[in-house]
């Protein structure tokens, strides 16, 4: 079939057509977005300005906070402005760009979480070899591999979507451009493309999630032989990772592991991995980690004292 594309822009139907609900959502997600920036910037500055940046776990946490900011910024600003707009238009080019960038930074987040799980596995299961295995070169290699894997995933996802013909209608029943709502608008049979999307996004998420679950089960098994104090500290750190993984992966798997179709609940589940997870990640890692809390006090108290003209000894 000839690839005919008569669509130059799409209409995002958003979360609701009710004005009162839209205005309430505007305030809610505006505060969420501000909280995301404040929380993740706080984590990034605190880690960068302290000795924690030399530790692999916090090196990865710093990268996770950066990917959270970039990831949510591809969706949330558009969502917030559209909630006050009467006509929520997005051009075809902007739609495809949003699709690519969102899956790129989302892929980075998936692989960074995997790198963090690997770091905890080495630290707990192979403590004597930890410094040699998780050296700075290995950490940078994991970050580069994460970016490369995310780019390949996003490129394939975007290529599958761009190859589809769109000739109308042009209303996307979502608050951002994603592949399944776009498949619904394509003027051709999308069964094969849908299978490829599941293989690309769904299987990537499922395999990564299974690997993460198995790694943490192995960590829990190894912790049985640890003293009570060391076991408690390790469990506190790992529980933070597990909470973040569940908060991000469960809604992702709900949407992408099934055949190419859409449900009204998809918008609610998408809010979890586009807004709620990036907002709660800093809180989860801060409140469950004594080192982070002590670093926050030290770094920011020192900065406040310096700004007040006091001499720090």
C-alpha positions as CSV (number, residue, x, y, z in Angstrom):
1,X,0.0,0.0,0.0
2,X,1.2,3.5,-0.9
3,X,2.2,5.5,2.2
4,X,-0.2,8.4,2.0
5,X,0.0,11.0,4.8
6,X,-2.6,13.8,4.7
7,X,-2.2,14.7,8.4
8,X,0.0,17.7,9.3
9,X,-1.2,18.1,12.9
10,X,-2.9,16.1,15.6
11,X,-5.4,17.0,18.3
12,X,-4.5,15.7,21.8
13,X,-7.8,15.0,23.6
14,X,-6.0,15.1,27.0
15,X,-7.2,13.8,30.3
16,X,-10.7,15.3,30.4
17,X,-13.0,17.6,28.5
18,X,-14.6,19.0,31.7
19,X,-13.3,22.5,32.4
20,X,-13.4,22.2,36.2
21,X,-11.4,18.9,36.1
22,X,-9.0,20.4,33.6
23,X,-8.3,23.5,35.9
24,X,-7.9,21.2,38.9
25,X,-5.5,19.0,37.0
26,X,-3.6,22.1,35.8
27,X,-2.9,23.1,39.4
28,X,-2.1,19.5,40.5
29,X,0.4,18.8,37.7
30,X,1.9,22.2,37.8
31,X,2.8,21.7,41.5
32,X,4.0,18.1,40.6
33,X,6.3,19.5,37.9
34,X,7.7,22.1,40.2
35,X,8.2,19.3,42.8
36,X,10.0,17.1,40.2
37,X,12.5,19.9,39.4
38,X,13.1,20.9,43.0
39,X,13.5,17.3,44.2
40,X,15.7,16.0,41.4
41,X,17.9,19.2,41.3
42,X,18.3,18.9,45.1
43,X,19.5,15.3,44.7
44,X,21.8,16.2,41.7
45,X,23.4,19.3,43.4
46,X,23.9,17.5,46.7
47,X,25.6,14.5,45.2
48,X,27.7,16.6,42.8
49,X,28.9,18.9,45.6
50,X,29.8,16.1,48.0
51,X,32.1,13.0,48.1
52,X,29.1,10.8,47.3
53,X,29.7,11.4,43.6
54,X,32.7,9.1,43.9
55,X,30.5,6.2,45.0
56,X,29.0,4.2,42.0
57,X,25.5,4.0,43.7
58,X,25.2,7.7,43.9
59,X,26.9,8.3,40.6
60,X,24.0,6.3,39.0
61,X,21.4,8.0,41.2
62,X,22.7,11.4,39.9
63,X,22.2,10.1,36.3
64,X,18.8,8.8,37.2
65,X,17.7,12.2,38.6
66,X,18.9,13.8,35.3
67,X,17.1,11.3,33.1
68,X,13.9,11.9,35.3
69,X,14.1,15.6,34.6
70,X,14.6,15.2,30.9
71,X,12.0,12.4,30.6
72,X,9.2,14.2,32.4
73,X,10.0,17.5,30.6
74,X,9.1,15.9,27.2
75,X,5.5,15.4,28.4
76,X,4.5,17.5,31.4
77,X,5.0,21.1,30.1
78,X,2.8,20.3,27.1
79,X,0.2,18.6,29.4
80,X,0.1,21.6,31.7
81,X,-0.3,24.2,29.0
82,X,-2.9,22.1,27.1
83,X,-5.1,21.9,30.3
84,X,-5.7,25.7,29.9
85,X,-6.0,25.7,26.2
86,X,-9.1,25.2,24.1
87,X,-7.4,23.7,21.1
88,X,-4.7,21.2,22.0
89,X,-2.9,20.9,18.7
90,X,0.5,19.3,18.0
91,X,2.2,19.2,14.6
92,X,3.1,15.9,13.0
93,X,6.8,16.7,13.3
94,X,6.5,17.7,17.0
95,X,4.4,14.6,17.7
96,X,7.1,12.3,16.2
97,X,9.8,14.2,18.0
98,X,8.0,13.9,21.3
99,X,7.6,10.1,20.7
100,X,11.3,9.7,20.0
101,X,12.6,11.8,22.9
102,X,10.2,10.3,25.4
103,X,11.2,6.8,24.6
104,X,14.8,7.7,24.5
105,X,14.9,9.2,28.0
106,X,12.5,6.5,29.2
107,X,14.9,3.8,27.9
108,X,17.8,5.5,29.6
109,X,15.9,5.4,32.9
110,X,15.1,1.7,32.4
111,X,18.8,0.8,31.8
112,X,20.1,3.1,34.5
113,X,17.8,1.3,37.0
114,X,19.3,-2.0,35.7
115,X,22.8,-0.5,36.3
116,X,21.9,0.4,39.8
117,X,20.6,-3.1,40.5
118,X,23.9,-4.5,39.1
119,X,25.8,-2.2,41.4
120,X,23.9,-3.4,44.5
121,X,24.4,-7.0,43.4
122,X,28.2,-6.6,43.2
123,X,28.3,-4.6,46.5
124,X,26.4,-7.3,48.4
125,X,27.2,-10.5,46.7
126,X,30.8,-9.8,45.8
127,X,32.0,-7.2,48.4
128,X,35.7,-8.1,48.2
129,X,35.8,-7.4,44.4
130,X,33.4,-4.4,44.5
131,X,36.1,-1.7,44.1
132,X,37.7,-3.5,41.2
133,X,34.5,-4.3,39.4
134,X,32.6,-1.1,39.8
135,X,35.4,1.3,38.9
136,X,34.8,4.7,37.3
137,X,35.4,3.3,33.8
138,X,32.8,0.6,34.3
139,X,30.3,3.1,35.6
140,X,30.8,5.3,32.5
141,X,30.6,2.3,30.3
142,X,27.2,1.4,31.8
143,X,25.9,4.9,31.2
144,X,27.1,4.9,27.6
145,X,25.6,1.5,27.0
146,X,22.3,2.8,28.6
147,X,22.2,5.8,26.2
148,X,23.1,3.6,23.2
149,X,20.4,1.0,24.0
150,X,17.8,3.7,24.6
151,X,18.6,5.4,21.3
152,X,18.2,2.1,19.4
153,X,15.0,1.3,21.2
154,X,13.6,4.8,20.5
155,X,14.8,4.9,16.9
156,X,13.0,1.6,16.1
157,X,9.9,2.8,17.9
158,X,9.8,6.0,15.9
159,X,10.7,4.4,12.6
160,X,7.7,2.0,13.0
161,X,5.4,4.9,13.6
162,X,6.7,7.2,10.9
163,X,6.3,4.5,8.3
164,X,2.5,4.5,8.9
165,X,0.1,6.4,6.7
166,X,-2.2,8.9,8.5
167,X,-5.2,10.2,6.5
168,X,-7.7,11.0,9.2
169,X,-9.1,11.3,11.8
170,X,-6.4,13.2,13.7
171,X,-7.6,13.1,17.3
172,X,-5.3,11.3,19.7
173,X,-7.1,10.0,22.7
174,X,-4.2,10.7,25.1
175,X,-2.3,13.7,26.6
176,X,0.9,13.0,24.6
177,X,2.0,11.3,21.4
178,X,2.5,7.6,22.1
179,X,2.7,4.7,19.7
180,X,-0.5,2.8,20.5
181,X,-2.9,5.8,20.2
182,X,-1.1,6.6,16.9
183,X,-1.5,3.0,15.6
184,X,-5.2,3.4,16.2
185,X,-5.3,6.4,13.7
186,X,-3.3,4.8,11.0
187,X,-5.0,4.2,7.6
188,X,-3.7,0.6,7.2
189,X,-3.6,-2.7,9.0
190,X,-1.3,-2.3,12.0
191,X,-1.2,-5.9,13.2
192,X,2.4,-6.5,12.2
193,X,3.5,-3.1,13.4
194,X,1.8,-3.8,16.7
195,X,3.6,-7.1,17.1
196,X,6.9,-5.3,16.5
197,X,6.1,-2.6,19.0
198,X,5.3,-5.2,21.6
199,X,8.6,-7.0,20.8
200,X,10.5,-3.6,21.1
201,X,8.9,-1.9,24.0
202,X,7.0,-4.7,25.8
203,X,9.6,-7.3,25.7
204,X,12.4,-4.8,26.6
205,X,10.4,-3.8,29.7
206,X,9.5,-7.4,30.6
207,X,13.0,-8.8,30.2
208,X,14.5,-5.9,32.2
209,X,11.9,-6.2,34.9
210,X,12.5,-10.0,35.2
211,X,16.3,-9.4,35.4
212,X,15.8,-6.7,38.1
213,X,13.5,-9.0,40.2
214,X,15.9,-11.9,39.9
215,X,18.9,-9.7,40.9
216,X,17.1,-8.5,44.0
217,X,15.9,-12.0,44.9
218,X,19.6,-13.1,44.7
219,X,20.6,-10.1,46.9
220,X,18.0,-11.1,49.5
221,X,19.2,-14.7,49.5
222,X,22.8,-13.5,50.0
223,X,21.8,-11.1,52.8
224,X,20.7,-14.1,55.0
225,X,24.4,-14.6,56.0
226,X,25.0,-10.9,56.9
227,X,25.0,-9.6,60.5
228,X,21.8,-7.9,61.5
229,X,23.1,-4.3,61.3
230,X,24.7,-4.8,57.8
231,X,21.6,-6.6,56.7
232,X,19.3,-3.8,57.8
233,X,21.4,-1.1,56.0
234,X,21.5,-3.2,52.8
235,X,17.8,-3.9,52.9
236,X,17.0,-0.2,53.4
237,X,19.0,0.7,50.3
238,X,17.5,-2.2,48.2
239,X,14.0,-1.4,49.3
240,X,14.3,2.1,47.8
241,X,15.4,0.6,44.5
242,X,12.6,-2.0,44.5
243,X,10.0,0.7,45.3
244,X,11.2,2.8,42.3
245,X,11.3,-0.2,40.0
246,X,7.7,-1.2,40.9
247,X,6.4,2.4,40.6
248,X,7.9,2.7,37.1
249,X,7.7,-0.8,35.6
250,X,4.2,-2.0,36.6
251,X,2.3,0.7,34.7
252,X,4.8,0.4,31.8
253,X,4.2,-3.3,31.5
254,X,0.5,-2.9,31.7
255,X,0.5,-0.6,28.6
256,X,3.2,-2.1,26.4
257,X,3.2,-5.9,27.1
258,X,-0.3,-6.4,25.7
259,X,-1.3,-6.4,22.0
260,X,-1.5,-3.1,20.3
261,X,-4.7,-1.7,21.7
262,X,-5.8,1.2,23.9
263,X,-8.0,1.4,27.1
264,X,-9.3,4.5,28.9
265,X,-7.2,3.5,31.9
266,X,-4.0,3.9,29.9
267,X,-3.9,7.7,30.6
268,X,-4.0,7.1,34.4
269,X,-1.3,4.4,34.2
270,X,0.8,6.7,32.0
271,X,0.7,9.4,34.7
272,X,2.6,7.0,37.0
273,X,5.7,6.7,34.8
274,X,5.7,10.1,33.2
275,X,4.9,12.3,36.3
276,X,4.4,10.4,39.6
277,X,7.5,8.2,39.5
278,X,9.9,11.1,38.6
279,X,8.3,13.1,41.5
280,X,8.6,10.4,44.1
281,X,12.0,9.1,43.2
282,X,13.9,11.8,45.1
283,X,11.6,11.4,48.1
284,X,12.1,7.6,48.1
285,X,15.8,7.8,47.9
286,X,16.1,10.6,50.4
287,X,13.9,9.4,53.2
288,X,15.2,5.8,53.1
289,X,18.9,6.7,52.9
290,X,20.8,8.1,55.8
291,X,23.8,9.1,53.7
292,X,21.7,11.2,51.4
293,X,20.0,12.9,54.4
294,X,23.3,13.6,56.1
295,X,24.7,15.0,52.8
296,X,21.7,17.2,52.2
297,X,22.1,18.7,55.7
298,X,25.8,19.2,55.3
299,X,25.8,20.6,51.8
300,X,22.8,22.9,52.2
301,X,23.5,24.1,55.7
302,X,27.0,25.0,54.5
303,X,25.7,26.9,51.5
304,X,23.2,28.8,53.7
305,X,25.9,29.7,56.2
306,X,28.2,30.9,53.4
307,X,25.4,32.9,51.8
308,X,24.8,34.5,55.2
309,X,28.4,35.6,55.4
310,X,29.5,33.2,58.1
311,X,32.9,31.5,58.1
312,X,32.8,27.7,58.0
313,X,35.6,26.0,59.9
